[in-house]
Amino acid sequence: MPDLAVLGLPIANPVIVGSGLLTDQERNIRRLIERGAGAVVTKTIHPSPPTGLDERILRLPVGMLNSTTYSKRTVNHWLGVLRSFAEDGLPVIASVHADSPAELAALAKDVEATGCRALELGISCLNEEDGLDDDNPDRVYAYTAETRGRTGLPIAVKLAIGEGLHDRVRAAIAGGADAITVSDTIAGAAVSPATGDLELGGVFGYSGPGIKPLVLAAIWQLRRRGFELPILASGGVGGGRDVADYLAVGANAAQVYTALHTDMYDTLQRILAETRDLVGPGSRTPAEPAPQGATA
């Protein structure tokens, strides 16, 4: 595979493990990297994650619904873990969020002090009480700009596909983002055949193969409209063909997550092997410009 870099991190391949329950443990993150992941994104670190929520996942014939939000582990716990990763030179991206732009900026500064080398702003979780109703360009700009003002780390902003995506991407760029991740989960629901009620008690985040055509279209449209910043694709990766498809429409790398809920390490290694067969040294991948916050 060609030499790659994501958010200033040299990576061995374009397959990145995305943020979620599986990346809430140091052991899992280390083993995923040992098994060949180009990089791993932590579960989203939050200073005050919601309490009292019934957080579950529901497997569907195609994909998965989940009602989870953020890591329940403390910020201090994560700072220690991130420091350990940095000392070992591991390609780990810290996913972070907070209740206000100022809190997120302060958290990002603390993460930077651990030696962690890149951030993903997980600001688009629809499983929060307000969901994506508040995911508008002004909010995206406020969180991104405040964070950029407190840290020099490369920043990817994770956004969900849907109405106004181009305006939200413009807001992220204006706020100082170095990259975007597309897409966070989208609204989904399933009906219980036993009760007729919605499974998990409502509308929550859907991920899996069903989202891939939508994310492909979104990335293709962003590139066609002249957006040049690096894009990390996320949605429905279950094999090397999916990774190659995302690269073909202009993504710089692809995140895999939902598929790893089945035979996590074996599934990752299969995807990596298939990707190697499809993405050889002569393959074309978009060049990544130097991150805005990078230092020599």
N, C-alpha and C positions, 0 to 999 in steps of 0.2 A: 504494500500500500504506500501511497505517497506520504511524505512528511506532512504532518498536520499540526495546527495549533488552534486551540479554542480558548478565548479569553486570556491569551498570553501563555496558556499552559501547553507545552509540547505534549501531544498525545500519540499513542502508538497506532490508533485506528479511530474511525469516526463513530464508534458505538459507545455512547455514554449512558450510564444507568441513571434514570431520572429519580426525582424526589418522591418519597412515599414511605409507607410503613416498613418496607424492606430495607430502607436506608436509615432507619432510626437506631441502629446498633453499630457500634464500632467494629465488632467482629464481622458482621455482614459486609460492611464497606471494605474492610481489608481483604476479605476473601473474594469479593467481586473483582477487586483490582488484581489480586493474585491470579484469578481465572482469566484475566485478559481485558477487562473493561478499559476503554480509553480513558475514562474518568468516571467519577461517581458524584452525584449531587445528594447532599444530606437531606433528610426530612427537614421540613421548614422549622427553623429555630425561632421561637417567639418568646418575648419576655413575660407575657401573661396570656398563655393559651386559654381558650374557653374551657370552663369546667362544667361537669354535670351533663355533658352531651352523650348520647348513645351512639358511639362511633363504631361502625361495622362496615364490612364489605359484603357484597352480594354478587356471586358469580352468575353471569348470564350466558346463554348459548353463544353469544358473540360479545365478549368484553366483560365489563365489570362496573357495578355501581358501588360508590363508597360514600359514607357520611363522615369521614375523618376530616380533621383540620390540621393542627400543628403538633409538633413533638411535645410530649408532656415532660420531657427531660429538661432540667433547669439550664439556663444560659451558662452558669458556671460549669456545669457538667460538659456542655458542648465546647466551651472554650478550652477546657483541658484536653478533650478529644481532638479538637482541631490543631492544638499545639503539637500533639503527638503525631498527627498526620504530617504536619509541616516538617517536623524534625526528621521524619522518614522519607521526605520528598515525594509523598503520594499525591496523585492528581485528583484532588478533592475540591469540589465547588460547594461553598456553604450557601444553602437556601435560607433566606432570612425574611422576616416580616415583623411588624409591630402595630400597635393601635394608632400611632400617629407618625407622620414623617419625621419629626424630631426624634422620637424613640427609635425608629428604624435607623436613622443616621448614627445615633449613639451606639446602637448594637453593631452596626457595620464597622465602626471605629474599633470597638472591642475585638471583633473578629479579625480585623487587620493586624492587631497587636499580637495575635497568636502565630503569625507567619503564614496563615491561609492566603492563597494567591488569587482567589476569584470568588465573586458573589453572584447568586441568582436571587432577584427580588421576587418572592412568592406572594405578590400582592393581589392575585386574581382568584383566590379560593372562593368558589361559590357556595361552599358549605357553611360559611359564616352566616350569622343571622341576617345580615343585609345582602349577602350574596353579591352578584355582579351588578345589582342595581346601582351601585356606587362606582362601578368600574368605568369611569369616564376619562377623557383626556386630561382634565384639570387634576384629577386625583393621581393619574399616572405621572404627570409632570411633577406634582408636589413631592411624591415619594421619591422619584428618581433624582430630582434636583437637590433635595435636602441631603440625600445619601451621598451624591457626588460631591457635595460641599464639605463632607467630613472624611472622605476616604479617597485614596488614590487607586484603590483596587479596581480592576476591570469588573464591570457590572453588566449582567444580562438581566433584562426585565421579562418575566414570564407573563404572557398575555393569552387570553382565551380568544379563539376565533369568534366571529359574529359581527354584529352591527358595529360600525365605527372602528374596525380594527386599524384601518390605515391612519385615522386620526390619532388613535392611541399609540401607534408606532411613532408617528411624528412627535407626539408629546414625549415619549421616552427618549427619542433622539435629542430633542430640545433640552431635556433635563440632564443629558450627559451620558446616556446609556451607550455601552460599547457593543452590545448585541441584544437580540431578543430571542426568547424561547416561545415557539408557537406549536402546540397550544396547551394551555391548561385544560382541565376537564371541562366538559360542557354539560348543560342541564339534561338530566335523564331521569326516567322513572320506569318502574315495572309494577304490574298489578299481581297481587297474590291470588292464585286460583282458588285458594281455600276460603279467603275472606272477602275478596273483591276490593280490598283496600290497597293503597300503595305500599309496596315493600319498603322497609326502612323508615316508614312513616312520612314520606314526602318526596320531594324532588331533590336529587343530589347529583354528585359528579359522576358522569359517565366517561369511561375510557375504554379503549380497545379497538379492534379492527374497523368498526363502523365509523370511527372518526377520521381514519386515514385519508379517504378521498377529499374530505373537507379541508384538511390541513394541507394536502398537496395543492389544492386549488388556491388556498390563501397564500402560500409561499410563492407559487407561480405568479399570482397577481401582484404581490409585493415586488418581485423582481421586475416584472413587466412595467410597473410604474416607476422604476428607477431607484428603489430602495437598495442601497449598497451595503448596509451594515451586515455583519455576520448574523446568520439565523441558525438556531438550534431547533431542528424539527422534533416534535413530540406528538405521537398519536398513532397507535395501532401497529407499532413495529413488532413483528413476530418472526421475522426471518431476514436473511441477507437481501432478498429482493426488495423488501420495504426500505431498507437503508439505502440501497442503490437508487430507488425511485426518488427518495427525498433529495439525494445529492443531485439527481438529474434535473430537478426543478429549481435548484439554487440553494439548498441548505448546505451549511458547512459541516454539519454533523447531525446525527440522529439520536434521540434519547429513547431508550427502551425501558418500560416499567411493567405494565399490566401482564405481559406474557411471562414475566419472571415469577409470577405467583404460582406457576406450575413448574416444578423441577428447576428451581432458580438457577443453580450453577450450570447444570447440564444444558438448560435452555440458552443461557448466555453463550456458552461455548459453541453451541450449534449455530447461533446467529453470527458469531464471530467467524466461524469457518465458512459459512455461506457468503458472508461479506467479503472475505479474502478472495473467494473464487470469482466474485463479481466486480470488485473494486481493485484492480491491479495497479502497478506502477504507472501505467499510461493513462489511467482514468483521470477525467477532468473533475476537479473540485474547486469551488470558489476560493480565491485567495482571501485571507483574513487580514485586514489592515491592522496596524498597531493599535492596541486599546488606548483610549483617551487617557486613562489613569496610569498607563505603564511607565515604569522608570527603568533607566538603563542599569 
